């Protein structure tokens, strides 16, 4: 059995966080991703590629949040140009 700090366990937890984010469960996903990042920093160090990848995953916007921002930006542009469509 693999332990909580095993690389495969951390990868699985990161994948779970990504799936939760895709489902719109952002708070739960962020909590898991932060836990993974903390373990990777402690075990591998802050400059290890896996740690940096996890940090990037934590900061990367999801597809859903990007789509929401695009929609808001589009509406703001229409309002600025005087068209509410």
C-alpha positions as CSV (number, residue, x, y, z in Angstrom):
1,X,0.0,0.0,0.0
2,X,1.2,3.5,-0.9
3,X,1.6,6.2,1.8
4,X,0.2,9.7,1.9
5,X,3.5,11.1,0.6
6,X,4.1,8.7,-2.2
7,X,4.4,10.4,-5.6
8,X,1.6,8.2,-7.0
9,X,-0.7,9.2,-4.1
10,X,0.0,12.9,-4.7
11,X,-0.6,12.6,-8.4
12,X,-3.9,10.9,-7.8
13,X,-4.9,13.7,-5.3
14,X,-3.9,16.3,-7.9
15,X,-6.0,14.5,-10.5
16,X,-8.9,14.4,-8.1
17,X,-8.5,18.2,-7.5
18,X,-8.6,18.8,-11.3
19,X,-11.8,16.7,-11.7
20,X,-13.5,18.6,-8.8
21,X,-12.5,21.8,-10.4
22,X,-14.0,20.7,-13.7
23,X,-17.2,20.0,-11.9
24,X,-17.3,23.5,-10.4
25,X,-16.3,22.4,-6.9
26,X,-13.5,25.0,-6.7
27,X,-13.2,25.3,-2.9
28,X,-12.8,21.5,-2.5
29,X,-10.4,21.3,-5.4
30,X,-8.3,24.2,-4.1
31,X,-8.1,22.6,-0.6
32,X,-6.8,19.3,-2.0
33,X,-4.3,21.0,-4.4
34,X,-3.0,23.1,-1.5
35,X,-2.5,20.0,0.6
36,X,-0.6,18.3,-2.3
37,X,1.5,21.4,-2.7
38,X,2.4,21.5,1.0
39,X,3.5,17.9,0.9
40,X,5.5,18.3,-2.3
41,X,7.3,21.4,-0.9
42,X,8.2,19.5,2.3
43,X,9.2,16.3,0.7
44,X,10.7,17.4,-2.6
45,X,11.6,21.0,-2.0
46,X,10.2,24.2,-3.4
47,X,12.2,24.1,-6.6
48,X,11.5,20.5,-7.6
49,X,9.7,20.3,-11.0
50,X,6.7,18.4,-9.5
51,X,6.3,21.0,-6.8
52,X,6.4,23.8,-9.4
53,X,3.9,21.9,-11.6
54,X,1.5,21.6,-8.6
55,X,2.0,25.4,-7.8
56,X,1.2,26.1,-11.5
57,X,-1.9,23.9,-11.4
58,X,-3.1,25.7,-8.3
59,X,-2.8,29.1,-10.0
60,X,-4.1,28.0,-13.4
61,X,-7.7,29.0,-14.2
62,X,-10.1,26.3,-15.1
63,X,-11.8,26.1,-18.4
64,X,-15.1,27.0,-16.7
65,X,-13.7,30.1,-15.0
66,X,-12.1,31.2,-18.4
67,X,-15.5,30.8,-20.1
68,X,-17.2,32.8,-17.4
69,X,-14.6,35.6,-17.7
70,X,-15.0,35.6,-21.5
71,X,-18.7,36.1,-21.1
72,X,-18.3,38.9,-18.6
73,X,-15.7,40.6,-20.8
74,X,-18.0,40.3,-23.8
75,X,-21.0,41.8,-21.9
76,X,-18.8,44.7,-20.7
77,X,-17.6,45.4,-24.2
78,X,-21.2,45.5,-25.5
79,X,-22.3,47.8,-22.7
80,X,-19.3,50.1,-23.4
81,X,-20.2,50.3,-27.1
82,X,-23.9,51.0,-26.2
83,X,-25.2,47.7,-27.3
84,X,-26.8,45.4,-24.7
85,X,-27.8,42.5,-27.0
